Amino acid sequence: MTPDRSMTSVALCAALDFFDDCTVPVLQWLTSGPLERQEEYIRACAAYAGNRYADFGLRGQPHVAYDVGNDAHYFIFKQDNNGTCIIAGEHPPKFSERDLL
């Protein structure tokens, strides 16, 4: 039996403007690791596309962060609209309203 490798996405109501210093652009992440990263990124893009708030106008390339607690990467898609961020991953982090202020 293969493990469930599906990804989910979460839309944040406030823009994340603090992530540039603790993440890497997805192209840098892809080129600095094994080929399996491509499949992980494709699954993240599918999770993003499936989010009802996705408008596909991105402010820049997605960024990748690492969640130590879940030993997993997650992807931050920052949209060009009002700055809505959509986070995709196998275990996307949870933010409280207080964290977003």
Order of alpha helices (4+ residues) and beta strands (2+ residues): beta-beta-alpha-alpha-beta-beta-beta-alpha
